[in-house]
Structure formats: structure tokens, C-alpha cells
């Protein structure tokens, strides 16, 4: 079996070598640049016979990856710049993240997913069914990928998440094209969502992706602008204490901006961080003891006002606890992280319905609900 695997590995390496190239920041790209209105890490240029997509490294500002998209039905132009060549539409994909699996399903291309990692976390009904019947290959975990299954699958591309100073281990030795999905590093809700326009072009759904983003953008901006004229901004705290620290989203994080756009006075928005800020309980209490609202997300079993105190008695000192004004999102039951990255308009509507219900009529909560007594 080991010899067979090694042979397959050599064959796959030779077969995919022609599909990969080297990045170059010095080459001039001549074509029509797609006007991206919010994404700061993405550049898409439509050229004669191919499309060039550049992804900026979120940590260094340099070029992270360049992709050259050429339709399968067309011949490859002789003058294409250096980069990773992808013959589109892609229809044999290995997906690492349930977020991207969800998006592919939304764009109507669930059949393009041939393999996944972390199969037990895939929540899309159509993908769960195909995993169960073996149509989709379970390639193991992202930290311990099953290389033999990947080679047998021979994906056209693998969708991965880049990290600062991180590599891809075994995957880099397999030489399959890697789609570096860096939209989670965008600094605005619409910035991350706009990456749908790149992903749509990869799977042959560029027009549908553009149309979807136009809806998302219009919904988001219309509601944000409407709420911006509110007379009051309720004070808001969020999340739960984790071990010795309480992690609060920074003011420039996606969630921090969503809270602000929803008309809240987010009490920890003064930190200009794009990530989360670890804070001591005493610091959180000092700033948020008199908050109007408390929103929290968590996994595992349902929490109640009674069970909160068995976890940490300090929660009782906050006004939203005393006045029973806590909204919870149970991640084990709600598809919050799967659905909201590319639909921030739906999440904004959800938050506004809690913070300023006067602006959203007859809305049924999708992710959050009022915490129960016990």
C-alpha cells in the first residue's frame, strides 16, 4: 500500500506541476480592474482570455498569492503572467472550512465539493448526506490530514486558511493548488463578504456571486444608515470569561464594527484592535457593570441565569444579569459562524432587532435568543 501511495504521489506531483507557478509583484497586469468597494486584500483584473487575482499578505502587505484563472473551454494564452494557473470552473475541491463549504452551497455548487477536512463539523445537509454515503471523501483533520486520501481524491484545488508565519505542512509537499482564503483578515464586515466575488469566479458562478454581494451590500448599508440616526445608543458588553481572561472584540474587529453599525455603544470599542483583547475580570467589571445589554456566544450545553453563577459568581455583578437582559447564541445549535461571514447583512438585522427593535419590525431571531431563568 505504501508503494502504491508513493507512486500516486509522484504522478499527482507531475500532473499538477504545470498548474502552479511563481508569484511576481513586478509584472504589470493589463486589463480591466474589477471595482472592489470594500475588500482591501483582494485585486481582480479581467484580462484578454484570463483573470488575474492578487491576494495581499495581511501581515506584511506584500503579495501573498497570485492566481491566473483561465476557462477550461479556452486555450491558455501564451502571455499570461506568472502565478498559480487554475482552469475554471473548479469542480473537484477539497475544503477545509465549513464557512467556505456553506458559501459554495449558497452559490449552488455543492457538487463541486469532493473532499473535506473536519467532516464532523460540516453542517450543510447536502454535504452531510454526501459525506455519509461516501460521495465526499473525509480527508481527516486540518492538523493531521490524510495524505493518501488527498492523493486518491486528486483535487483541482484545496481551500485553506493562511496564518501569520504559518505553512501548510504535508499539503505543500503534495503540490496541489492552494486557495489561500484570507477574507477573515479583512477589517470590515463587507470587506470579508466581498470575497464571494473571487470565490464565485473560481467555481463558475461569477455573475451569481456579484449579484449576491450587491444584495448583501445594499441591505447592510441601507439598515446601517437608517440606524445611524437613532437618538440613543444602548451600552453593550459581550461574551464570557474564559479561564483567566475575558476576550473582548476590538473596536476595529468585524464584530466591533457590527455592534457600532447596529447602533450600540459597544463599551470596548475604544480599543482600535482588529482582533480580540484579553482583559481581566476586574477591568471588564469596572467598565461594563452598568451595561444595558449583554450578548454572548458559546458552545456546549445550554446556559441559564442559574448555571452562569455555578461557572463564575462574578457574573452576578453586571446589570444585564440582574435585570435579565442577556441574549445568548448557542453555537452547538445555531449556524452562526457558517452563515454570517458572507451574510453580514443578516447578522446586522439580527443585532438591530435586539438593540433597536423599533427599526426592525416582525423579525424572528435567527441566532440569538433571550437567556432562560433555569
Secondary structure as UniProt FT lines:
FT   HELIX           2..17
FT   TURN            18..19
FT   STRAND          32..33
FT   STRAND          42..47
FT   TURN            48..49
FT   STRAND          50..56
FT   TURN            58..60
FT   STRAND          63..71
FT   TURN            72..73
FT   TURN            78..79
FT   STRAND          84..88
FT   STRAND          93..95
FT   HELIX           98..106
FT   TURN            107..108
FT   HELIX           110..112
FT   STRAND          113..116
FT   HELIX           119..121
FT   HELIX           125..132
FT   TURN            133..134
FT   STRAND          137..138
FT   HELIX           147..153
FT   STRAND          157..160
FT   TURN            164..165
FT   HELIX           170..174
FT   STRAND          178..180
FT   HELIX           183..185
FT   HELIX           189..193
FT   TURN            194..195
FT   HELIX           196..202
FT   TURN            203..204
FT   HELIX           206..227
FT   TURN            228..229
FT   STRAND          235..238
FT   STRAND          241..242
FT   TURN            243..244
FT   STRAND          245..249
FT   TURN            251..252
FT   HELIX           254..261
FT   TURN            262..263
FT   STRAND          265..266
FT   TURN            267..270
FT   STRAND          276..279
FT   HELIX           281..288
FT   TURN            289..290
FT   STRAND          293..298
FT   HELIX           305..311
FT   HELIX           313..317
FT   HELIX           319..322
FT   TURN            323..324
FT   STRAND          326..330
FT   TURN            331..333
FT   HELIX           336..339
FT   TURN            341..342
FT   HELIX           344..355
FT   HELIX           357..359
FT   STRAND          369..370
//
